[in-house]
Structures are given as structure tokens and as C-alpha cells.
Amino acid sequence: MKVLVTGASGFIGYHLVRKLIESNIEVIGIDNESPSYGGNLAEIRSAKLFKEFGFKSNKLDLADCDISEILKLSESVDSIVHLAAWPGVRQSRSNPEAYSRNNIQAFNRIIEIPRMLKTNKFLYASSSSVYGNRGLSGPVQESNAAIENALSYYALTKFQNEITANFYDENFSVNTIGLRLFTVYGPMGRPDMAYWSFSEKILEGRTIELYGHNGGERCFTYIDDVINSIFNLLSIEKKFSSKIVNISSGNPRATKDLVDLLCARLGNKKVEILEIDRPPDDAEKTWADISRLNSMIGFQNFTSLENGLEKFADWFLAFRDSK
């Protein structure tokens, strides 16, 4: 197997590249290393991959590079995993143009590659945000998503990706599957996400803001479980019977639990919590039905929030010390 991974220096891309290389699978990487959430994490991840494996991504901007450059890199790949995108719900409100460019325009370019080369599989990152607040009524199945559920422009870009992928699947026989990811967390993650910013505030004694009493609920999903799911989906030999799949622990937890667990792991520090109003583009609860995922790759034990945050906190403390 030979796999092309876009967003190879991103949070999920970095861990997927590691998993594929450690499984003796050849990987071609693409990443423009744009600091979409600030800092230089993309460069740090890229440097680690090079130091440990001699792996170096090709620095391309999928939204405006010549498509012949992508074709040249993709000529002999069996599968494509498209993870490159601008993440984040609230940021898309202030900069929708960047999300149109990096999430829609770039997607429309990369999905041309499997059509032209007849690649075996095209996996791409979607998001739990396409469900909006449907999780308040119980675990959401893949068929529960609808455009009117979207609370943010980011969610709309992901829903548009799914519509485009379905068109290519039905009309051009591109074997696609959208990965609806639910609140992925873990080492080498994203500084703009709650688990990272909360950790910084706990260590620095700063106030943590929560939306309401418990901060809402999320299906927090540890990075290793996400990578194992993607890896197993890549290993399926036949054409995907489903076009969308939830990637999630399926176990919603209050965001307040996240704070308490991090406080305990980072030294039993006490922090002040301020309850604030929930912004209109933030879902109150996400809750995934993962029966389709289990039917496709078999049952897998997902990492508990307690164990996942313990691993993250240990990494986070070492990361801060190294800086």
C-alpha cells in the first residue's frame, strides 16, 4: 500500500503518518504548514517526523497550486487521506473567506485526483459540527445530518465537502468515505482547543470560562483511537458500503469533567471557573452513534477520558519543559 496524506503536519495527519510508516506503508505527504491556529506546531511536528523517520512532506497549497504538481505526487498511490483544512468553529465566523478557500476550494481540487487516477480509496475529514445540536436528542446516526443543523460556517464547509464527495462517488466511481470526527484530543494537538487552553490556564492560575454550569457535553475522542479507526478503514479491501462514518468514543462527557481531570493530573491545582453565555455557533452537546463504525471495522475499545487526559497531561508538561 502507498498512501497520500494531506495535512501531514497537522494534528491528525502527524499521528497518521507515524502509524503508516511504523506499519511499513509508504507515505507521500502534502502540507502548506500554514499556522491556522497560531504557533509553530506544524513545523514542530514536521521536524519530528523528519528526525525520527526521515519523512518530509511536500509543501504545497492545495487551493492554488498547479494540479499537475498534485498529480505527479499521486501517480502511484493506492489511497488518499485528505485531512488538510482550516479547523475551528468560532474562527470561521470572523474569517469565512479563508474557510471557503482552504476547506472548499482545496477539497474540490484534491478530489479530482482520485477521479483522474482511479485511486482505490478517498478518505476525508468531516466533522461532528454538521449535526449541530442534534446530540441533545440522543446519539446521532450518520443519516441525521442536515444542512439546517449547521450552526457555523465551518460546519457548512464540511457539509459541502460531503455533498461533493457523494457526487464524485455516484458519478465518477470515486470510492469515498467521510470521517465525521468528534472532538479529537491528545499529544501534539491543537492549542486552540479547550483541553489545551484549559491546561495552560490551570498551570498559570488563570480563570477558565465555561458555557453554562457544566460547559456542555462532548464525545471526546483520543487521537490513537481516531488513527486506529482510519488505519482499519484503509485496510478494507472492498468498496465502501457506507459513504459517511462517525469516528467517536460514543460517550459524551461534561466539559467540567475535563477541567476536573486536568486539575488533578496537573497538580491538584484549583482554578476559578466563570460561567458565560454560549455563543450561537457552539453546540451544547455532541453524541455519536458508532454502530456503523463497529460494523465496518469491528468493535474497538476506546480510550476513556481519564486515561486519555492522563497521557495528554504527561506529554503537555514535558512539552512545556522542553520549550
Secondary structure, DSSP 8 states (H G I E B T S, - for coil): -EEEEESTTSHHHHHHHHHHHHTT-EEEEE-----TTSSSHHHHHHHHHHHHH----B---TTTS-HHHHHHHHTT-SEEEE--S---STHHHH-HHHHIIIIIIHHHHHTHHHHHHT-SEEEEEEEGGGGTTGGGGS-B-GGG--GGG--SHHHHHHHHHHHHHHHHHHHH---EEEEEE--EE-TT--TTSHHHHHHHHHHHT--EEEESSS--EE--EEHHHHHHHHHHHHT--S--S-SEEEES-S--EEHHHHHHHHHHHTTS----EEEE---TTS-SB--B--HHHHHHH-------HHHHHHHHHHHHHHHHHH-
